[in-house]
């Protein structure tokens, strides 16, 4: 998404970043991110620490990144920019696949578990100075079930998604208008599991008194 800081240990420069953390299945915390020595390809980085922050184990896997981590039973589901990795509770990867539905310049900003076999994604595509946001629903085998694009005036940039108690989904991000103010707006919308959004407008009028104004 932009320039990253560069670090070096001895004579080996690298870029190491952590993006997401969750409570571990068997205690402690698990953080995911990426590690890329400048002379090598990017790797998925998974770090397990105890309650004191002391490292318990570190795992790396090639050709992937870790942006979001979710727990599913005794497994971790890790979403990268365009990929999904599944590991056991010790960080051993047993499944990996690429989101073939996304374009080469489309990046996942968030992923949430809707049901044990349903995943919701929010993505953003950068092309020719334009940003297009999209939401996707897939099954546990990466088959895309549903997609929907979102356009708001100048642009929409989705950053997160949350699942409601009734399985509705709230997507959040920022947007900008087609004007000269260059202001960014907080942007959020709520959908059902079919990605339907109720029409915006008056949802009800209740008379609470007998004094009715003339105008």
N, C-alpha and C positions, 0 to 999 in steps of 0.2 A: 504494500500500500504506500510505500515511500521509503526514504533512506533509513537504514537501521544502523545502530551503533556497532562498531567493530571492536573486538577485544582480542587480546593475544596472551597466550601462555608460552613462555619461552620464545621459540621462533615459529610457532604455529598459530597464526591468526584465525579467528573463527567468529561466527555470529551465533549466539545462543540466547534464545528467548523462551519465556514461559507465558502462556496465554490464559489457561483455565485451571481451576483446582476444585476438588470435591473431596468429601469425606471418603476414606477407604472402605471397601467392603468388609475387611477384617480389622478395622481400626486405622488410626493415623490418617494421612491425607495423601492424595495422588494428584500430581500436577503434570500437565502436558504442554508441549511446545515444540520447538524445532532447534536443531543443532546443525550448523553448516560450516565446516572448515572451508576456508576460502579456496582451497585446492581440491575440494571434493563436492559431491552432490548433497542436497539437503536431506536430513534424516528426522524422522519422528522421534521426539524425546519424551520419555515417561519417567518420572521421578516419584518414588514412594518415601515419605518421611513419617516419623512417629510424632507423637503429640508435642515433643520438645523441638521438632524441626530437624532432628538428626536423620541423615539419609539411611534408608534400609536397603533399597536397591535402585538401580538405574538401568533402563532399557532403551535401545535405539534401533530403529528400523528404517531401511532406505526408501527413497522415493515417496516420502509422505511428510505431512506436518500434523500438529495437534493443536486445534483451535478451541474445541469444545469437548468436554468429557461428560458422559452420562453413565449411570449404573443400570444394569439390567440383570437381575438375579445375581449370579456369581461371576458376572462378566462386566467389562468396561467397554462402552461404545465410544470411540474417539473419532471426531469429525475433523478433517483437514480442509484445505481450500477447495479441493475437488475430490476428496477421497474419504473412505470410511475404513477404520481399522477396528477389529474386535480382539480383545485380549482376555485371558483369564485373570483371576485376582492377583496373580503374581506378575502380571505384565507380559506374559507370553502370548504373542500374537498368533491367532489361529484362523483369522479371516481378514481379507483385504480386498477392496474393490473400489473402482473409480466411478464417480457419478457421471455416467456417459451422457446423461441428459443435459449437462451443462456445457456451455461453450468454452473455448480455450481461455477467454478473458473474463469468464464468470467466476465469482468467488463466493463461497458460503460464508455468511456472517454469523449464523447461529443454527443450531439443530436441537430439537427437543423430542423426547419420546412421548408420543401421543397415546399409544397402546403398545403392548409387548411386541407387535409386529407392524407398527406404523410409526414413521418418522416424519417430522415436519422440519422443513428447511426454509430459511430466508437467505436470498442471494442478491448480489449486485453485479451488474455488468458495466464495464467501462469501455466505451467505443466512440472514437471521434469526438471526444470531449463531452459525451452524453453519458448519463447514468440511468440504467433501467433496473428496477427492482422486481424480484419475482419470488413467489412462495411455491413450495413443492411439497407433495405428500408422496412418500414411497413406502413399500413394504420392507421386510427385513432382508429380502434378496435383492434390493436395489431396483426393483421394478417401479417406475414412476406411475402413480395412480392418478395424480391431479396436479395441474399447475395453473398459476394465475399471475399475470403481469400487473404492475401498479405504476401509474403515471400521475403526477400531481404538478400541474403548472410547469415549473422549470425542471425540477428533479425530485426524486425520492431516494433516500439512502437508508435501507433497513439495517438495523444493528442487532436487534434481539427479538425473541419470541418467548411467550410464557403460556402455559396450559392452565386453563381455568378448571374449577371443580367439575363443571358439567361438560368438559372436553372442548368448550369453545377455545379459541386461540387469540391472544392479543399480540400483535406485531407492533414494534416500536422502532423509531428512527428519527430522521430529520428530513426536512423538505425545504424547498425555496420557491418563491413566486417569480413569475416573469415580470420583473420590474427592475428599477435601478437602485433599490434599497440594499441589495446584497444581503438581506437578512435571512437567517436560517430559522425555520420553525420546528418546534417539537411536533412530531407526527406519530399518531397511533391509530390503529383500527382493530376492531374485533370481528372475527369471523366464526362461523360454525365449522364443523369438520368437512363440509363440502366447499369451504372457502366463500360462502355466501355472506354478503354484508348487507344489513338492513338499510333501506333508503334513509337518508338524512333529512330530517324535517320535524314538524310538530308531532309528538308522540302521544299527546293527550292534553285536554283542557278540563279542569275541574272548577266549578263555581263554588267559592268558599264564603260568599256573602250575598246579601240581597241588594247592596248598594252597587249599581252598575253605572259606570261613568258614561257621559254622553259621547266622549271621543277619547 
